[in-house]
Amino acid sequence: MDVPLLIARRYFLSKKKRNIISIISNISMIGVAVGTMALVIVLSVFNGLEDLVRTLYGKSDPDLLVTAVEGKSFPVNTLMLDGLRRLQGVGLLTEVIEDNALLQYHDRQMVVKMKGVSENYYTQSRIDSAIVEGDHRLLRGGNEPYALLGAGVQHELSIALNNRFAPLHLLYPRNTGRKTLSMNPETAFNEQSILAGGVFLIEQHMDDSYVFVPLEFAESLLNYGNRRTALEVNVGDEHDIQEVKAAVKKQLGAKFKVLDSDEQHVSLLKAIKVEKMFVFITFAFILLIASLNIFFSLSMLVIDKRKDVAILLAMGATPRNIRRIFLLEGAIVAFVGAFTGLALGIAICWAQQTFHIVSMGMATSVVDSYPVKMQFSDIVLTGLAIIVITLIVSVRPALNAATIDVRENL
């Protein structure tokens, strides 16, 4: 039997009357439990937010996005497009023209992000599931063009759908080769009209600024000709996205960027990861502060048990054995608190995932409750943090216990 562990457990489970040492030990256990529970919950919330971002953008994002390394547009031709379509794993290829335009409706106007897409866009995108009003089709009977608006754009301009007496007017500056814009609006802008056919609700950035139109409409308004701002690639279910990404990159060469879903929103996802890292560091410091009570309780226990330590040394215990007793005592206190905190944190996260107890508190939110997602790596990191903190606060009292003079304390 491990004698240091037996003695440490005996000290922890002592049935003697409560004293200041046991009170401080209990306070430290509660502090570690609360800190651990909070850390597990907060990290799980950040995981949930990261997944929520991927889910929201996944309704409109392609598996792969092809853009130019330099400039905002690039020329395409039949040979280039057919070569990409023939690549193994490429399910669908959608041409995109995206740029800012001025949207006018009655006497109101705003700058929007106009996105022209080819007819097969809705075959690869799940944006049709985000439609809250109207129809998702951009071309209807007789190839009549319709626009699909973000809910924020519709609200800002009070746009009525399918109103033939009040169509939308989209304006874009004409490329006249001059450095200055003409003061005459009739010659300064290209203008085209289109009916509003549907409204989508995905996430605030897109809802407040995006308008989807047919590719031919955008091509005519912007005078883009055979130029495109992006190509969107849908990867077949049985193929690996990274393998197809490498094949597309090899086919197009160094003048093009090929971005997967995470890379399309790298700044946002990186911001979430950085915030998660700083939250982990902050809560680790909180755990360290809570664990200082372990330092004080162990220091007082060393003073209280000087006679016991002297007897053990006299009976042949080594200083290493004495150090282990008090290190294990600190570990027991910390791990009991940590285990309790982990159990409570996991239980609360499970309850939130299952019963959606805490709501987002926003009527316009696309989700009813705070998203949470537990990851085993977070639990492992939390456990490692507790081990390191326990060693930090327990080492000094354990070293002091090993230096007790036998003759002075017998």
N, C-alpha and C positions, 0 to 999 in steps of 0.2 A: 504494500500500500504506500502511496505517496504521502509521506508524513507532513511536509509543508502544506499540501492541499488539505489534508485532514485538519490541521490546526487552523488554517485560514477559514475553512468552512465552520469550524467550531466557534471561532470568534464571531463570524457573521450570524450564526444561528443561536448565539448565546441567549439563555433564558433569564439572565440576571435582570435586575430592575433597570428600567430605562434611564439612561444618563445622557449627557450632552453629546457624547460620541455617537450613540445610536441615533439620536435626533438628527445630527448633521449628516450621518450616513443615509438616513431615510430622505432627507431633503435633497441630497446629491442624486439618489436614485430617481426621485420624482423629476428633478431637473433634466437628467439624461433622458428619461422616458419621454418627457414633453418635447425636448429638442429633437430627439430621434423621430418621434411621430410627426412633428411639423416638417422635418426635412423630407421624409418619405412622401408626405402629402404634396408639398410644394413642387418637388421634382416630378411627381406624377402628373401634376397640373401642367407643367411645362411640356412634358411628353405629349399630353393630350392636345395642347395648343399646337404643337408641331404637326401632329397628325391631322388636326382640324384644318390647318393651312393647306396641307397636301390634298385633303379631301375637297376643300372649296375650290382650289385652283384646278384640281383634276377634272372638274366639270367642263372646263374650257381649254385646258392645256393639252397640247399634243404629247405623245411619248418622246418625240425628238423635235427640236426646233432648229432649222438651218437659217443662219443669218450671215451677212457679210462681215469680214474682219474690219474692213475700212469702208466708211460711208454707210448710209442708211438703206440703200437699195442696190440691186444687182440685176444684170440682164439674164433672162432665161430663154431657152429655145427647146424645141421638140426633142432634139438629140439628148440634151442634158436631162430633161424630165423623164423621158423613156428609159434612159440608163438607170436612173434612181428607182423607177418603178420595177425594173427587172431584178433589182438586188433581192437576194433571199432574205425574207423577214420583213420586207417593206409591204405592209398591207394596203395603205392608202397614202396618197401624196396630195396635199392641199396647198394651193397657191394663195399667198396673202399679200395684200397691200394695206399698210397701216400708216396713218399720219394724222396730225391735228387738222381740224376743220372747224369752221364757224357754223353753228346750227341756229337757224332762225325759225320761230314758230309764232305766228301773229306778230305782236310787237315786242316779243321777248327773244333773247338770244344768249348763247353761251358757247365757249370753245369746248369741243368734245374730241375724243380719240376715235376716229372713224376707222373701222377695220373691214376691208373688203375681202371676202373669202369666196373660193370656188364652190360649185354646187355640191361637191361631196363632203363639205365641211361637217354637216350634221351626221354623216355616216360614221365619222371617227370621233366626234366630240359628243360629250354627254350634256351639253348645255341645254338640250331640249327638256331635260328633267328639272331645270331651274326656271322654266317659264311660269310666271304667275298670272299672266293675262295675255290673251290673244293667241297667235299662232307662231311657231318657231320658223316657219318656211320663209325664205328670203325671195323666192320666186314662186308665183302662183299662176293660175290659168293664163295662158298666153304669154308666159314669161314676164309678167308684170313685176317690177322690183318692189320689195318692201324692206323696211328697216326694222331691226330688232334693237330696242332701247334698254339701257339700264334703268332700274327702278328710280334711282336718284335723278337721272336726266329727265324722266317723265314727270317726276314730282316738281323739279325745278322750273320746268317750262309749262306745266299743266297740259300735257299733250294728250289729246283724245285719239284713240286708235281708229284706223280705217275711215278717217274723215277726209273724203275727197274734196270737200270745200275748203279745207285748211291743211294742205300737205306740208311736210317739212321741207325747208330750204337749206341746202348745204353749200357753203361757199369756201373756195380755196384760192389763194393768190396765184395769179397767172405768172408763168415764167416768161418774162419778156426780155430777159438778158440785161435789164437795167439793175443798178444797185439800189435804186429808190422805187417805192411803190407809187403808182399813179394815184392822184387825188380823186379821180373819177371812179366811183365804185363799179360802174358798168364795164369799164375796161381793166380795172385792177383785179377783179375776181372772176373765176369760173363759178357758175351757179347751176345747180340741178335740184329738181324737186323729187320727193319720194314720199310714199305713204308710210305711216307708222303701223306696223303689223303685229308687234308683240313686245312684251316686257319681261326681262329676266331679273332674277335676284340671286346673286352669287356671293359677293363680298363687297364691302363698301367702296374700295378703290375702283373696281370695275363698274359697279352699279352707278356711281356718281359721274362717270366720264365716258363710258364706251357706247358706241353705236355700231352695230353690225349691218353691213350692206352687201349686195352681190358684188363679186369681183369686177364685173364689167362696168358697173356703176362707178366704183372707186377709180378704175382705170381711166374712164372717160373724164371724171371730175378733176383728177390730178394730172392728166396727160402723161401717164406713166408708160404707155405703150407696152413693150415687152419686159419692163422692169418690175421686180417684186421686192418687197421689203423682207419677206421670209418665206420659207417652205416648211410646212408642218407634216411630220411623218408619223403615221400610226403603225406600230409594230404588231405583228401577228401574235396571238396568245401563246403559241408553241415556241416562240423564239425569244432569246435573251436580248434585252434592250441594249446592254453594253456591247454585245457582239455586233448587233445591227448598227449601233452608233459608230463603231470602229470601221465597219464596211462603208458606211455613208461618208465618213471623213476621208477615207482613202480614195473613194470615187471622186469627191469634189476637190480635194487638194487643200493647200494651206491658205487659200483666200477666203475660206468659209469656216464659221464656227458651228459645231453641232452640239447642242445643249440638251441634256436629259431634263426630266421634270424638276429635280432639285436644283440643277444649275440655272434653270430659268428664273428661280426666285432665291438665288444664293444669298443675297443681302438679307432678306427677311428671315430665312432659316438660320443664317449665321448669327443674326441678332438674337434670336430665341436661344440658340446654343450658348452664346456669350452671357446672356442674362441668367441662364440656368447655371453656368459655371460660377458666376459671381454670387448667386443665391446660395449655392453649395458652400462656397468659401465663407460667406457671412454666417450661415447656420453652423458651420464647423467651429467658427469662433464662439458662437453662442454656446455650443456644446462644451467647448473648452472652458468657458467661464462657469458653466453649470458644474463641470467636473472639478473645479477648484475646491469645491466642498469635499471632494474625495481626498484631496491633498491635506486639507485641515483635519478631517476625521482620522486619516492615517497617522498624521503627525501626533495627534492627541492619543491615538491608540498606542503608538510607540512609547509615549511617556507613561501611559497607564500600565503597559505590559512589560515594563523594564525588568521587573523581578522574574517574570516568566521567561523572558529572553535570556537573562543571566543563568537561570536554571538549565535551559536548553543548551547553552554554550558550555556550561559545566559538565553536562551529560555527554558532550562530544559533538553537538551540532556545529556545523561549520558556518562561517559568516554567509556563505552562499545560500545555505538552507534558510537562514534568518531573512535574507533579502527576498527569497522566494515566497516566504510566508506572507510578507506584507505586500509584495507585488500581486500575489494571488488574491489577497483580501481586497485590494483595489479593483482587480479584474472582476471579482464576483459582484461587487457593488455596481460597477459600471455595466457589466453584461446583463445583470438582472434588470436594470433600468432600460438598457438598450433593447433587450428582448421584448419587454413590455411595450416600449415605444414602437418597435417594429410591428408587433401584433396589432396594436391599436391603429397605426397608420395604414397597414394593409386592410384591416377591417373597414376603416372609414372610406378608403379608396374603392373597395369592393362595393360598399353600400351606395356610393355616389354613382359608380358605373351601372349598378343594377336598378336602383330606385330613383336616381336623378334628384337627390334631396336639395342641393344648392343650385338655384337657377342663376342665369346670367344677369337677370334683373333688367333686361332691355327688351322692349316690345318688338323692336325691329331685328333682333338677333336671329341668325339663321339656325342656331341651336338653342334648345330650351335650358340646358343646364351646363355647368362647367365641365369641360371634357377632361377626363383623367385617364392615364394609361400607366400602369405599373411596369417597370422594367427590372429584370433580375440584376442588371449591372448597377442600377442605382442602389439597390439593397446591399450589394457587395461593397460598393464605394462607401456607403454609410457605415457598414461594419468595419472596414479598414480604418476609417476616420476615428471611430470609437476606440479601436485597438491602439492607434498611435497616440491619441489623447490620453488614454488610460496609462500608457507607459510614461508619458511626459509628466503626469501629475503624481505618479506612484513611485518613481525612481528615487527621488530625494528622501522621502520618509523611510524607504526600504534601506537605502545606504546608511542613514542615521541609525537605524535599528541594528545593523550589523556591526556598528562601532561601539556598542554599549560595553562598559567595563564590568566584568563579572564580579570582581571583589567589591566594588562600590555598591552593587545592587543585590547582593545576597545577605 
